[in-house]
Amino acid sequence: MISAPEELDAAAILAVAEGKRVELAPELLASVAANRALVLDALTAAARPVYGVNTGMGRMVDVVLSAEEQATHQRRLLIGRAVGGPPWLPERDVRAVFAVRLRGMLLPSTGASAEAVSFLVDRLGDGFVPAVPGDGIGCAGEIIPLSHAFQTFLGIGRMLDGQPAAEALEVRGVEPYVPGPKEGLTFIQGAPIATAHAILRGAEAKQVVDLVAAAEFPVRPGTVQPPVSVRVGARATAHARRVLAELADEVERAFAVTDSPAFVDGGFVSTDAFHAADLGLRMDAVSAALAHLGEISVQRLHRLLDERFSGLNPQLAVVPGPQTGLTPLHKRAVGELHALRRLATPATLGSIDTSNGQEDVQAFACAAGEQLREAVERLLTITVCEHIGLAQAAFLRGEPNGLIEPLTEDRPLGPEIEELVRKWSPWRDWGARSSA
């Protein structure tokens, strides 16, 4: 039972992403309704234009809307900006986006109605999953993908499974939602997708970093000084954990104010809540830290195949020469690392003018989140390869650990790599990269 917005924290949002239902305390809904009455009074009494409510958007901000135009404007905001396409966000991500936006809508500064809040809670409860683009987002905030997400509440657009949104509402016995003043704007405000990325990808990355840290290289007896890759692993994992902690701190800051304009002290003020560069830059930093861990893991695996460093059979083969051993396993890890390195290029850089110059800076934080998603996948595969190598090394030392069947003869290891990746995967929908 959520009785205050702050109770819908990162841990709670993770739980919602995994399928947990949301229930709001009646007193919280009552406070949302009371605040909504203040917002409607302020809109009626507003002495100057309120952006996106009685004005156009972007470059058209100076166009004042008539009463008739205002009546349909909030609906239009959710329709005309839905220009995205696949790849779509997986269900887990969409639920997290809904949960983050719900938290924002519970804040007084948002000014959402209790009806809009309840509609969103109900959709989290009945498995309503829109098709939300995860790429091709060149807007200053997240209005393109959020339009796709929330136009479905109006019975427009499609679900992740391809079903028309109107049909999805009909089978649930739900009438399409009719947004009131400012509510269409509220649905597409803030940076809930970047925030969801930061929460989900941060949790996933943490689990994979722990797997990397668990890989312990068996140093050959009598070695005076092991290779650098063996010695610096702990330092690199400590750095990755620090950057992940900083990302978690950025999430807490992103929870503060989510709308622009925001309802503050009885009036409406412009904010920068849509600009999630702080989240994007930090996710870029995590991707770079993961790439460094990948380099160390790949190098350690290579050293493990070398009898000079391991004191074991060359290439960890039972019969070196006739048998290939684990050299192909290392080459798989090298291929994954090559892709991982490219993901360390910052996604948040490269702003381009849009809206005739009205929107001249983008955060590209969603792109940073998608890069981090793939970086986690690539690093997971690399560390699986290293753990397989360590398991074979343990077998050759006479201490099999049971991770895999020992390689007494060459065999294709691809299926075993994939099996371990799925087993150790921190997310249910692993493989979205290859199936999108």
GULUMLO-266250 format. One record per residue (C-alpha): residue number from 0; x, y, z; residue in three letters; chain. Coordinates in steps of 0.25 Angstrom, whole numbers, padded with zeros to 4 digits. Each point is the difference from the previous one (the first is absolute). Layout:
BEGIN
NODE   num       X       Y       Z   residu   chaine
NODE   NUM       X       Y       Z      ALA        A
...
This chain:
BEGIN
NODE   num       X       Y       Z   residu   chaine
NODE     0    0000    0000    0000      MET        A
NODE     1    0006    0013   -0005      ILE        A
NODE     2   -0003    0012    0010      SER        A
NODE     3    0010    0010   -0005      ALA        A
NODE     4    0007    0002   -0014      PRO        A
NODE     5    0014   -0002    0006      GLU        A
NODE     6   -0004   -0015    0004      GLU        A
NODE     7    0000   -0003   -0015      LEU        A
NODE     8    0015    0000    0001      ASP        A
NODE     9    0010   -0007   -0009      ALA        A
NODE    10   -0002   -0013    0007      ALA        A
NODE    11   -0015    0001   -0001      ALA        A
NODE    12    0001    0003   -0015      ILE        A
NODE    13    0009   -0012   -0002      LEU        A
NODE    14   -0011   -0008    0006      ALA        A
NODE    15   -0011    0006   -0008      VAL        A
NODE    16    0009   -0003   -0013      ALA        A
NODE    17    0000   -0015    0004      GLU        A
NODE    18   -0015    0000    0001      GLY        A
NODE    19   -0004    0005    0014      LYS        A
NODE    20   -0013    0007    0001      ARG        A
NODE    21   -0001    0014    0005      VAL        A
NODE    22   -0011    0004    0010      GLU        A
NODE    23   -0001    0015    0005      LEU        A
NODE    24   -0006    0004    0013      ALA        A
NODE    25   -0013    0007   -0001      PRO        A
NODE    26    0006    0012    0008      GLU        A
NODE    27    0011    0002   -0011      LEU        A
NODE    28   -0011    0000   -0011      LEU        A
NODE    29   -0008    0010    0008      ALA        A
NODE    30    0012    0009    0001      SER        A
NODE    31    0002   -0001   -0015      VAL        A
NODE    32   -0014    0004   -0003      ALA        A
NODE    33    0001    0012    0010      ALA        A
NODE    34    0012    0004   -0007      ASN        A
NODE    35   -0006   -0001   -0014      ARG        A
NODE    36   -0011    0009    0005      ALA        A
NODE    37    0011    0011    0003      LEU        A
NODE    38    0006   -0003   -0014      VAL        A
NODE    39   -0013    0002   -0007      LEU        A
NODE    40   -0003    0013    0007      ASP        A
NODE    41    0014    0005   -0003      ALA        A
NODE    42   -0002   -0003   -0015      LEU        A
NODE    43   -0013    0007    0000      THR        A
NODE    44    0006    0012    0007      ALA        A
NODE    45    0013    0000   -0008      ALA        A
NODE    46    0004    0014   -0004      ALA        A
NODE    47    0010   -0004   -0010      ARG        A
NODE    48    0001   -0012   -0010      PRO        A
NODE    49    0003   -0014    0006      VAL        A
NODE    50    0010   -0007   -0009      TYR        A
NODE    51   -0007   -0012   -0007      GLY        A
NODE    52   -0013    0002    0007      VAL        A
NODE    53   -0006    0013   -0007      ASN        A
NODE    54    0012    0001   -0010      THR        A
NODE    55    0007   -0008   -0011      GLY        A
NODE    56    0012   -0008    0003      MET        A
NODE    57    0015    0002   -0004      GLY        A
NODE    58    0001    0011   -0011      ARG        A
NODE    59   -0015    0002    0001      MET        A
NODE    60    0001    0005    0014      VAL        A
NODE    61   -0004    0014   -0003      ASP        A
NODE    62   -0013   -0005   -0006      VAL        A
NODE    63   -0012    0002    0010      VAL        A
NODE    64   -0010   -0011   -0002      LEU        A
NODE    65   -0015    0004    0000      SER        A
NODE    66   -0010   -0007    0010      ALA        A
NODE    67   -0004   -0010   -0011      GLU        A
NODE    68    0014   -0003   -0003      GLU        A
NODE    69    0004   -0002    0014      GLN        A
NODE    70   -0011   -0011    0001      ALA        A
NODE    71    0007   -0009   -0009      THR        A
NODE    72    0014    0004    0002      HIS        A
NODE    73    0004   -0010    0011      GLN        A
NODE    74   -0005   -0011   -0009      ARG        A
NODE    75    0008    0005   -0012      ARG        A
NODE    76    0012    0001    0008      LEU        A
NODE    77    0000   -0015    0002      LEU        A
NODE    78   -0003   -0003   -0015      ILE        A
NODE    79    0008    0008   -0009      GLY        A
NODE    80    0013   -0003    0007      ARG        A
NODE    81   -0001   -0015   -0001      ALA        A
NODE    82    0010   -0001   -0012      VAL        A
NODE    83    0009   -0011    0006      GLY        A
NODE    84    0002   -0015   -0004      GLY        A
NODE    85    0007   -0013    0004      PRO        A
NODE    86    0008   -0005    0007      PRO        A
NODE    87   -0011    0001    0011      TRP        A
NODE    88    0003    0001    0015      LEU        A
NODE    89   -0002   -0014    0007      PRO        A
NODE    90   -0012   -0002    0009      GLU        A
NODE    91    0009    0002    0013      ARG        A
NODE    92    0005    0013   -0005      ASP        A
NODE    93   -0014    0005   -0003      VAL        A
NODE    94   -0005   -0003    0014      ARG        A
NODE    95    0012    0007    0006      ALA        A
NODE    96   -0003    0012   -0009      VAL        A
NODE    97   -0015    0000    0005      PHE        A
NODE    98    0005   -0001    0014      ALA        A
NODE    99    0010    0011   -0001      VAL        A
NODE   100   -0011    0009   -0007      ARG        A
NODE   101   -0010   -0004    0011      LEU        A
NODE   102    0010    0005    0011      ARG        A
NODE   103    0001    0013   -0008      GLY        A
NODE   104   -0015    0002   -0001      MET        A
NODE   105   -0002   -0002    0015      LEU        A
NODE   106    0008    0013    0002      LEU        A
NODE   107   -0007    0013    0003      PRO        A
NODE   108    0009    0007   -0011      SER        A
NODE   109   -0006   -0009   -0011      THR        A
NODE   110   -0015    0003    0003      GLY        A
NODE   111   -0005   -0013   -0006      ALA        A
NODE   112   -0014   -0004    0004      SER        A
NODE   113   -0004   -0012    0008      ALA        A
NODE   114   -0007   -0006   -0012      GLU        A
NODE   115    0013    0000   -0008      ALA        A
NODE   116    0008   -0006    0011      VAL        A
NODE   117   -0011   -0011    0003      SER        A
NODE   118    0000   -0003   -0015      PHE        A
NODE   119    0015   -0002   -0001      LEU        A
NODE   120   -0001   -0008    0013      VAL        A
NODE   121   -0010   -0009   -0006      ASP        A
NODE   122    0008   -0002   -0013      ARG        A
NODE   123    0011   -0005    0008      LEU        A
NODE   124   -0009   -0009    0007      GLY        A
NODE   125   -0006   -0006   -0013      ASP        A
NODE   126    0012   -0003   -0008      GLY        A
NODE   127   -0002    0012   -0010      PHE        A
NODE   128    0014    0001   -0007      VAL        A
NODE   129    0000    0010   -0012      PRO        A
NODE   130    0011   -0001   -0011      ALA        A
NODE   131    0010    0011    0004      VAL        A
NODE   132    0012    0003   -0009      PRO        A
NODE   133    0013   -0002    0007      GLY        A
NODE   134    0008    0007   -0011      ASP        A
NODE   135    0000    0012   -0010      GLY        A
NODE   136   -0003    0010    0011      ILE        A
NODE   137    0005    0013   -0005      GLY        A
NODE   138   -0009    0009    0008      CYS        A
NODE   139    0005    0009    0012      ALA        A
NODE   140   -0008   -0008    0010      GLY        A
NODE   141   -0007   -0013   -0002      GLU        A
NODE   142   -0013    0004   -0007      ILE        A
NODE   143    0001   -0009   -0012      ILE        A
NODE   144    0000   -0013    0008      PRO        A
NODE   145   -0009    0005    0011      LEU        A
NODE   146   -0010    0004   -0011      SER        A
NODE   147    0000   -0015   -0004      HIS        A
NODE   148   -0001   -0005    0014      ALA        A
NODE   149   -0012    0009    0004      PHE        A
NODE   150   -0008    0002   -0012      GLN        A
NODE   151   -0004   -0014    0002      THR        A
NODE   152   -0008    0005    0012      PHE        A
NODE   153   -0008    0007   -0010      LEU        A
NODE   154   -0002   -0013   -0008      GLY        A
NODE   155    0010    0005   -0011      ILE        A
NODE   156    0012   -0008   -0004      GLY        A
NODE   157    0005   -0014    0002      ARG        A
NODE   158    0004   -0009    0011      MET        A
NODE   159    0013   -0008    0001      LEU        A
NODE   160   -0007   -0012   -0005      ASP        A
NODE   161   -0005    0007   -0012      GLY        A
NODE   162   -0014    0001    0005      GLN        A
NODE   163   -0007    0014   -0003      PRO        A
NODE   164   -0001    0008    0013      ALA        A
NODE   165   -0015    0002   -0002      ALA        A
NODE   166   -0002   -0015    0000      GLU        A
NODE   167    0009   -0002    0012      ALA        A
NODE   168   -0009    0010    0008      LEU        A
NODE   169   -0013   -0006   -0005      GLU        A
NODE   170    0004   -0014    0005      VAL        A
NODE   171    0003    0005    0013      ARG        A
NODE   172   -0013    0007    0001      GLY        A
NODE   173    0006    0014    0001      VAL        A
NODE   174   -0004    0013   -0007      GLU        A
NODE   175    0011    0008   -0007      PRO        A
NODE   176    0005    0011    0009      TYR        A
NODE   177   -0003    0014   -0003      VAL        A
NODE   178    0011    0009    0005      PRO        A
NODE   179   -0004    0013    0007      GLY        A
NODE   180    0008    0013    0000      PRO        A
NODE   181    0015   -0002    0000      LYS        A
NODE   182   -0001   -0015    0002      GLU        A
NODE   183    0004   -0004   -0015      GLY        A
NODE   184    0012    0009    0003      LEU        A
NODE   185    0003   -0007    0013      THR        A
NODE   186    0000   -0014   -0006      PHE        A
NODE   187    0011    0004   -0009      ILE        A
NODE   188    0008    0008    0010      GLN        A
NODE   189    0013   -0003    0008      GLY        A
NODE   190    0010   -0011   -0003      ALA        A
NODE   191   -0007   -0013    0005      PRO        A
NODE   192    0007   -0008   -0011      ILE        A
NODE   193    0014    0005    0003      ALA        A
NODE   194   -0003   -0002    0015      THR        A
NODE   195   -0006   -0014   -0002      ALA        A
NODE   196    0013   -0003   -0008      HIS        A
NODE   197    0008    0005    0011      ALA        A
NODE   198   -0007   -0009    0010      ILE        A
NODE   199   -0001   -0013   -0008      LEU        A
NODE   200    0014    0001   -0007      ARG        A
NODE   201    0006    0004    0013      GLY        A
NODE   202   -0005   -0012    0007      ALA        A
NODE   203    0003   -0009   -0011      GLU        A
NODE   204    0015    0005   -0001      ALA        A
NODE   205    0002   -0001    0015      LYS        A
NODE   206   -0003   -0015   -0001      GLN        A
NODE   207    0009   -0002   -0012      VAL        A
NODE   208    0011    0007    0007      VAL        A
NODE   209   -0001   -0009    0012      ASP        A
NODE   210    0001   -0012   -0010      LEU        A
NODE   211    0013    0006   -0006      VAL        A
NODE   212    0005    0003    0014      ALA        A
NODE   213   -0002   -0015    0004      ALA        A
NODE   214    0010   -0005   -0011      ALA        A
NODE   215    0013   -0003    0007      GLU        A
NODE   216    0012   -0003   -0008      PHE        A
NODE   217    0008   -0012    0004      PRO        A
NODE   218    0014    0005    0001      VAL        A
NODE   219    0011   -0010   -0004      ARG        A
NODE   220    0008   -0004    0013      PRO        A
NODE   221    0013    0008    0001      GLY        A
NODE   222   -0005    0012   -0008      THR        A
NODE   223    0008    0012    0005      VAL        A
NODE   224   -0010    0010   -0007      GLN        A
NODE   225   -0013   -0004   -0007      PRO        A
NODE   226   -0004    0008   -0013      PRO        A
NODE   227   -0006    0013    0002      VAL        A
NODE   228   -0014   -0005   -0004      SER        A
NODE   229    0000   -0009    0012      VAL        A
NODE   230    0005    0011    0010      ARG        A
NODE   231   -0010    0011   -0004      VAL        A
NODE   232   -0013   -0007    0000      GLY        A
NODE   233   -0004    0004    0014      ALA        A
NODE   234    0003    0014   -0003      ARG        A
NODE   235   -0008    0001   -0013      ALA        A
NODE   236   -0012   -0007    0007      THR        A
NODE   237    0001    0010    0011      ALA        A
NODE   238   -0001    0011   -0010      HIS        A
NODE   239   -0012   -0006   -0007      ALA        A
NODE   240   -0007   -0001    0013      ARG        A
NODE   241    0003    0015    0003      ARG        A
NODE   242   -0006    0004   -0013      VAL        A
NODE   243   -0012   -0008    0002      LEU        A
NODE   244   -0002    0006    0014      ALA        A
NODE   245    0001    0014   -0007      GLU        A
NODE   246   -0010   -0004   -0010      LEU        A
NODE   247   -0010   -0004    0011      ALA        A
NODE   248    0002    0014    0006      ASP        A
NODE   249   -0003    0006   -0013      GLU        A
NODE   250   -0013   -0008    0000      VAL        A
NODE   251   -0004    0006    0013      GLU        A
NODE   252    0002    0014   -0005      ARG        A
NODE   253   -0008   -0003   -0012      ALA        A
NODE   254   -0012   -0003    0008      PHE        A
NODE   255   -0001    0014    0005      ALA        A
NODE   256   -0008    0008   -0010      VAL        A
NODE   257   -0005   -0006   -0013      THR        A
NODE   258   -0009    0009   -0007      ASP        A
NODE   259    0003    0013   -0008      SER        A
NODE   260   -0008    0008    0002      PRO        A
NODE   261   -0001   -0004    0015      ALA        A
NODE   262   -0011    0005    0010      PHE        A
NODE   263    0008    0007    0011      VAL        A
NODE   264   -0005    0010    0010      ASP        A
NODE   265   -0013    0001   -0007      GLY        A
NODE   266    0006    0003   -0014      GLY        A
NODE   267    0006   -0006   -0012      PHE        A
NODE   268    0015    0000   -0002      VAL        A
NODE   269    0009   -0005   -0011      SER        A
NODE   270    0010   -0011    0005      THR        A
NODE   271    0011   -0008   -0006      ASP        A
NODE   272   -0006   -0013    0005      ALA        A
NODE   273    0000   -0006   -0014      PHE        A
NODE   274    0015    0001   -0002      HIS        A
NODE   275    0006   -0013    0005      ALA        A
NODE   276    0014    0003   -0003      ALA        A
NODE   277    0005   -0003    0014      ASP        A
NODE   278   -0006   -0014   -0001      LEU        A
NODE   279    0005   -0002   -0014      GLY        A
NODE   280    0014    0004    0003      LEU        A
NODE   281    0001   -0009    0012      ARG        A
NODE   282   -0005   -0012   -0008      MET        A
NODE   283    0010    0003   -0010      ASP        A
NODE   284    0010    0000    0011      ALA        A
NODE   285   -0005   -0014    0004      VAL        A
NODE   286    0001   -0005   -0014      SER        A
NODE   287    0015    0004    0000      ALA        A
NODE   288    0003   -0006    0013      ALA        A
NODE   289   -0007   -0013   -0005      LEU        A
NODE   290    0009    0000   -0013      ALA        A
NODE   291    0012    0001    0009      HIS        A
NODE   292   -0004   -0012    0008      LEU        A
NODE   293   -0002   -0007   -0013      GLY        A
NODE   294    0014    0003   -0004      GLU        A
NODE   295    0005   -0005    0013      ILE        A
NODE   296   -0008   -0013   -0001      SER        A
NODE   297    0004   -0003   -0014      VAL        A
NODE   298    0014    0002    0003      GLN        A
NODE   299    0000   -0009    0012      ARG        A
NODE   300   -0007   -0011   -0008      LEU        A
NODE   301    0011    0001   -0010      HIS        A
NODE   302    0011   -0001    0011      ARG        A
NODE   303   -0008   -0012    0005      LEU        A
NODE   304    0003   -0007   -0013      LEU        A
NODE   305    0015    0002    0001      ASP        A
NODE   306    0007   -0010    0008      GLU        A
NODE   307    0011    0010    0004      ARG        A
NODE   308   -0011    0007    0008      PHE        A
NODE   309   -0009   -0011    0004      SER        A
NODE   310    0010   -0012    0002      GLY        A
NODE   311   -0011   -0008   -0007      LEU        A
NODE   312   -0001   -0007   -0014      ASN        A
NODE   313    0001    0010   -0012      PRO        A
NODE   314   -0013    0005   -0004      GLN        A
NODE   315   -0006   -0008    0012      LEU        A
NODE   316   -0001   -0012   -0010      ALA        A
NODE   317    0001   -0014    0006      VAL        A
NODE   318    0008   -0004   -0012      VAL        A
NODE   319    0007    0013   -0005      PRO        A
NODE   320    0002   -0001   -0015      GLY        A
NODE   321   -0010   -0010   -0005      PRO        A
NODE   322   -0011    0008    0009      GLN        A
NODE   323   -0003    0014   -0002      THR        A
NODE   324   -0003    0003    0014      GLY        A
NODE   325   -0006    0013    0004      LEU        A
NODE   326    0006    0010   -0010      THR        A
NODE   327   -0013    0001   -0008      PRO        A
NODE   328   -0007    0004    0013      LEU        A
NODE   329    0010    0012    0002      HIS        A
NODE   330   -0003    0004   -0014      LYS        A
NODE   331   -0014    0001    0003      ARG        A
NODE   332    0003    0008    0012      ALA        A
NODE   333    0009    0009   -0009      VAL        A
NODE   334   -0012    0002   -0010      GLY        A
NODE   335   -0009    0004    0012      GLU        A
NODE   336    0010    0010    0005      LEU        A
NODE   337    0002    0006   -0014      HIS        A
NODE   338   -0015    0003    0000      ALA        A
NODE   339    0001    0005    0015      LEU        A
NODE   340    0011    0010   -0003      ARG        A
NODE   341   -0009    0007   -0010      ARG        A
NODE   342   -0011    0001    0010      LEU        A
NODE   343    0010    0009    0009      ALA        A
NODE   344   -0002    0011   -0010      THR        A
NODE   345   -0009    0010    0007      PRO        A
NODE   346   -0014    0000   -0005      ALA        A
NODE   347   -0003    0013    0007      THR        A
NODE   348    0008    0009   -0009      LEU        A
NODE   349   -0004    0006   -0014      GLY        A
NODE   350   -0012    0010    0002      SER        A
NODE   351   -0007    0005   -0013      ILE        A
NODE   352   -0009    0011   -0002      ASP        A
NODE   353   -0015   -0004   -0001      THR        A
NODE   354   -0013    0008    0001      SER        A
NODE   355    0006    0011   -0008      ASN        A
NODE   356    0010    0003    0011      GLY        A
NODE   357   -0009    0000    0011      GLN        A
NODE   358    0005   -0014    0005      GLU        A
NODE   359    0015    0001   -0003      ASP        A
NODE   360    0005   -0010    0010      VAL        A
NODE   361   -0003   -0015    0002      GLN        A
NODE   362    0004   -0009    0012      ALA        A
NODE   363    0000   -0013   -0008      PHE        A
NODE   364   -0001   -0007    0014      ALA        A
NODE   365   -0009   -0011   -0006      CYS        A
NODE   366    0010   -0003   -0010      ALA        A
NODE   367    0010   -0001    0012      ALA        A
NODE   368   -0009   -0009    0007      GLY        A
NODE   369   -0001   -0009   -0013      GLU        A
NODE   370    0015    0000   -0001      GLN        A
NODE   371    0001   -0004    0015      LEU        A
NODE   372   -0010   -0011   -0002      ARG        A
NODE   373    0009   -0006   -0011      GLU        A
NODE   374    0012    0002    0007      ALA        A
NODE   375   -0005   -0008    0012      VAL        A
NODE   376   -0004   -0011   -0010      GLU        A
NODE   377    0014    0000   -0006      ARG        A
NODE   378    0007    0000    0013      LEU        A
NODE   379   -0008   -0012    0005      LEU        A
NODE   380    0004   -0008   -0012      THR        A
NODE   381    0014    0003    0002      ILE        A
NODE   382    0000   -0003    0015      THR        A
NODE   383   -0007   -0013   -0003      VAL        A
NODE   384    0011   -0004   -0010      CYS        A
NODE   385    0010    0003    0011      GLU        A
NODE   386   -0007   -0008    0010      HIS        A
NODE   387    0000   -0012   -0009      ILE        A
NODE   388    0015    0001   -0002      GLY        A
NODE   389    0001    0001    0015      LEU        A
NODE   390   -0008   -0013    0001      ALA        A
NODE   391    0009   -0007   -0010      GLN        A
NODE   392    0012    0004    0008      ALA        A
NODE   393   -0006   -0005    0013      ALA        A
NODE   394   -0002   -0013   -0007      PHE        A
NODE   395    0014   -0001   -0005      LEU        A
NODE   396    0005    0003    0014      ARG        A
NODE   397   -0009   -0012    0005      GLY        A
NODE   398   -0010    0009    0007      GLU        A
NODE   399   -0012    0000   -0010      PRO        A
NODE   400   -0011    0011    0005      ASN        A
NODE   401   -0012   -0006   -0008      GLY        A
NODE   402   -0003    0013   -0008      LEU        A
NODE   403    0001   -0008   -0013      ILE        A
NODE   404    0004   -0014   -0005      GLU        A
NODE   405    0015    0000   -0001      PRO        A
NODE   406    0006    0000   -0014      LEU        A
NODE   407    0007   -0013   -0001      THR        A
NODE   408   -0003    0001   -0015      GLU        A
NODE   409   -0003    0012   -0009      ASP        A
NODE   410   -0015    0004   -0001      ARG        A
NODE   411   -0008    0012   -0004      PRO        A
NODE   412   -0001    0009    0012      LEU        A
NODE   413   -0010    0010   -0006      GLY        A
NODE   414   -0012   -0007    0006      PRO        A
NODE   415    0006    0000    0014      GLU        A
NODE   416    0004    0014   -0001      ILE        A
NODE   417   -0014    0004   -0003      GLU        A
NODE   418   -0006   -0009    0011      GLU        A
NODE   419    0009    0006    0010      LEU        A
NODE   420   -0003    0014   -0005      VAL        A
NODE   421   -0015   -0002    0002      ARG        A
NODE   422    0002   -0007    0013      LYS        A
NODE   423    0008    0012    0005      TRP        A
NODE   424   -0007    0011   -0007      SER        A
NODE   425   -0006    0010    0010      PRO        A
NODE   426   -0012    0003   -0009      TRP        A
NODE   427   -0011   -0009   -0005      ARG        A
NODE   428    0000    0005   -0014      ASP        A
NODE   429    0014   -0002   -0004      TRP        A
NODE   430    0002   -0001   -0015      GLY        A
NODE   431   -0008    0013   -0003      ALA        A
NODE   432    0013    0005   -0008      ARG        A
NODE   433    0000   -0012   -0010      SER        A
NODE   434   -0015   -0001   -0001      SER        A
NODE   435   -0004    0015   -0002      ALA        A
